[in-house]
């Protein structure tokens, strides 16, 4: 009786380790974790500001270090009333697009979303090659941060 109980405990422990190992491998294979250290198909810049009167501005850079061209739809969302400004950009391999928030969306504060899209339809695609950063001057605060990137799965992978 004691031996079978020990075998049962060992069996359940091994099964638990197997399932935990499988879960870790599934995350590694899909690469679905959000990160500011890797490329993705969706970039989120959680804060930008462009108040010329107070000398506040944000310089945003979006880059494509991949081997294929990528069309990107950039949304600048106002944080107070959900109004938006948007722009399409085509990034060739190893190209970057940099802009000041005051040039595209003056006198606003909010967040930015950049999505890899099919240039013909505007639908999201799995390019998984976008990276970005923002340099913020907001009064006494001056800093730089990397965009949070999301890896795309389950969408077509056609790019330009």
C-alpha positions as CSV (number, residue, x, y, z in Angstrom):
1,X,0.0,0.0,0.0
2,X,2.8,2.5,0.9
3,X,4.8,1.6,-2.2
4,X,1.8,2.2,-4.5
5,X,1.1,5.5,-2.8
6,X,4.7,6.6,-3.4
7,X,4.5,5.5,-7.0
8,X,1.2,7.5,-7.4
9,X,2.9,10.6,-6.0
10,X,5.9,10.2,-8.3
11,X,3.6,9.7,-11.3
12,X,1.6,12.9,-10.5
13,X,4.8,14.9,-9.9
14,X,6.2,13.8,-13.2
15,X,2.9,14.6,-15.0
16,X,2.8,18.0,-13.4
17,X,6.4,18.7,-14.5
18,X,5.6,17.6,-18.0
19,X,2.6,19.9,-18.3
20,X,4.5,22.8,-16.9
21,X,7.3,22.1,-19.4
22,X,4.8,21.9,-22.2
23,X,3.2,25.3,-21.2
24,X,6.6,27.0,-21.2
25,X,7.5,25.5,-24.6
26,X,4.2,26.6,-26.0
27,X,4.9,30.2,-25.0
28,X,8.4,30.1,-26.4
29,X,7.3,28.7,-29.7
30,X,4.4,31.2,-30.2
31,X,6.4,34.1,-28.8
32,X,3.2,35.8,-27.7
33,X,4.6,37.7,-24.7
34,X,4.4,41.4,-24.7
35,X,7.8,43.1,-24.6
36,X,9.6,46.3,-25.4
37,X,12.7,44.2,-26.3
38,X,11.5,42.4,-29.4
39,X,9.8,43.1,-32.7
40,X,6.1,42.6,-33.3
41,X,3.1,43.4,-35.6
42,X,1.4,45.8,-33.1
43,X,3.2,48.5,-31.2
44,X,1.7,50.4,-28.3
45,X,3.2,53.7,-27.1
46,X,1.3,54.3,-23.8
47,X,2.0,58.0,-23.6
48,X,2.6,61.0,-25.9
49,X,2.1,64.7,-25.5
50,X,2.3,67.7,-27.8
51,X,1.6,71.0,-26.0
52,X,3.5,73.8,-27.8
53,X,2.5,76.5,-25.3
54,X,4.2,74.5,-22.5
55,X,7.1,73.3,-24.7
56,X,6.0,69.7,-24.3
57,X,6.5,67.3,-27.2
58,X,7.2,63.6,-28.1
59,X,9.4,62.3,-30.8
60,X,8.2,58.8,-32.0
61,X,10.3,56.4,-34.1
62,X,8.9,53.3,-35.7
63,X,11.4,50.9,-37.4
64,X,11.3,47.9,-39.6
65,X,14.5,45.8,-39.2
66,X,13.0,43.0,-41.2
67,X,13.8,41.8,-44.8
68,X,10.5,42.8,-46.3
69,X,8.6,46.1,-46.6
70,X,5.8,46.7,-44.2
71,X,2.8,49.0,-44.4
72,X,1.9,50.5,-41.0
73,X,-1.3,52.3,-39.8
74,X,-0.4,54.7,-37.0
75,X,-3.3,55.8,-34.7
76,X,-2.8,58.7,-32.2
77,X,-5.5,58.5,-29.6
78,X,-6.4,61.5,-27.5
79,X,-6.6,60.4,-23.9
80,X,-9.5,62.6,-22.8
81,X,-12.2,62.3,-25.5
82,X,-11.1,59.4,-27.7
83,X,-10.6,61.5,-30.9
84,X,-7.9,60.2,-33.2
85,X,-5.4,61.2,-35.8
86,X,-4.1,58.5,-38.1
87,X,-1.6,58.1,-40.9
88,X,-0.3,55.2,-43.2
89,X,3.4,54.7,-43.5
90,X,5.3,52.2,-45.7
91,X,8.6,51.1,-44.2
92,X,11.1,49.4,-46.6
93,X,13.6,46.9,-45.1
94,X,15.8,48.4,-42.4
95,X,13.9,51.8,-42.6
96,X,12.6,54.0,-39.9
97,X,9.9,56.7,-39.7
98,X,10.3,59.4,-37.0
99,X,7.9,62.2,-36.3
100,X,7.1,64.7,-33.6
101,X,3.6,64.4,-32.1
102,X,3.2,68.2,-32.5
103,X,3.5,67.7,-36.3
104,X,0.7,65.1,-36.6
105,X,-1.5,65.7,-33.6
106,X,-0.8,69.2,-32.1
107,X,-2.1,70.2,-28.6
108,X,-3.0,66.6,-27.6
109,X,-2.0,64.1,-25.0
110,X,-2.8,60.4,-25.3
111,X,-1.4,57.1,-26.6
112,X,-0.2,55.7,-30.0
113,X,-1.0,52.4,-31.7
114,X,1.0,51.2,-34.8
115,X,-0.4,48.2,-36.7
116,X,1.2,46.3,-39.5
117,X,-1.4,46.1,-42.3
118,X,-2.0,44.9,-45.8
119,X,-1.5,47.9,-48.0
120,X,-4.3,47.0,-50.4
121,X,-7.1,46.3,-47.8
122,X,-5.8,47.9,-44.6
123,X,-6.4,44.7,-42.6
124,X,-3.8,43.6,-40.0
125,X,-1.1,41.2,-41.0
126,X,1.5,39.2,-39.2
127,X,4.7,41.1,-40.1
128,X,6.3,40.7,-36.7
129,X,9.2,43.1,-37.6
130,X,8.2,46.4,-36.0
131,X,10.1,48.1,-33.2
132,X,9.8,51.6,-31.8
133,X,10.6,54.1,-29.1
134,X,9.4,57.5,-27.9
135,X,11.4,60.4,-26.5
136,X,9.2,62.5,-24.3
137,X,9.7,66.1,-23.1
138,X,7.0,66.8,-20.6
139,X,7.8,69.8,-18.4
140,X,10.5,68.7,-15.9
141,X,10.3,65.1,-17.1
142,X,12.5,64.1,-20.1
143,X,12.8,60.4,-20.9
144,X,12.9,57.7,-23.6
145,X,10.9,54.4,-23.6
146,X,10.5,51.5,-25.9
147,X,7.2,50.7,-27.4
148,X,5.4,47.6,-26.2
149,X,5.2,45.1,-29.0
150,X,2.8,42.3,-29.6
151,X,3.6,39.3,-31.7
152,X,0.8,38.5,-34.2
153,X,-0.5,34.9,-34.7
154,X,-3.5,33.7,-36.6
155,X,-3.6,36.5,-39.2
156,X,-2.2,36.4,-42.8
157,X,1.5,37.0,-43.1
158,X,1.4,38.8,-46.4
159,X,3.5,42.0,-46.5
160,X,4.4,44.3,-49.4
